[in-house]
Amino acid sequence: MSEEEIVSSIRRGNDTLGKLMQDTLCCTGCGTCRGKVTKLLADTLATRAE
C-alpha cells in the first residue's frame, strides 16, 4: 500500500481510520503502519481544511 493510494482514498471521502482500512485494507496485516497511516490521515485532512 503506497502513501499515494492512502491519500487518494482519503480524498475520496474515507476520513476515518476505519473507513481507510475498509477501502484500502491498510493496517489490516501486522499493524505496524497504523501510526504512520493515522498521521497521514490527520495531515491530509488538515491540509484539506485549509
C-alpha positions in Angstrom: 0.0 0.0 0.0 1.5 3.3 -1.1 1.2 6.7 0.6 -0.4 7.9 -2.7 -3.1 5.2 -2.6 -4.0 6.1 1.0 -4.1 9.9 0.3 -6.3 9.1 -2.8 -8.7 7.1 -0.5 -8.9 10.0 2.0 -9.7 12.4 -0.8 -12.5 10.1 -1.9 -14.1 10.7 1.5 -12.6 7.9 3.6 -11.9 10.3 6.5 -11.5 7.8 9.4 -9.0 5.1 10.0 -11.9 2.5 9.9 -13.0 3.7 6.5 -9.5 3.7 5.2 -8.9 0.2 6.5 -12.1 -1.0 4.8 -11.4 0.8 1.5 -7.6 0.0 1.2 -7.0 -2.8 3.6 -4.2 -0.8 5.1 -3.3 -1.6 8.8 -5.1 -5.0 8.5 -1.9 -7.1 8.4 0.7 -6.8 11.1 -0.5 -3.3 12.1 3.0 -1.7 12.3 1.9 1.0 9.8 -1.0 2.2 11.9 0.8 5.1 13.4 2.1 6.3 10.1 -1.3 6.0 8.5 -3.0 7.8 11.3 -0.6 10.7 11.0 -1.0 10.7 7.2 -4.8 10.8 7.7 -4.6 13.8 10.1 -2.1 15.7 7.9 -4.2 15.1 4.8 -7.4 16.2 6.5 -5.7 19.3 8.0 -4.4 20.3 4.5 -7.9 19.8 3.0 -9.4 22.0 5.7 -7.1 25.0 5.0 
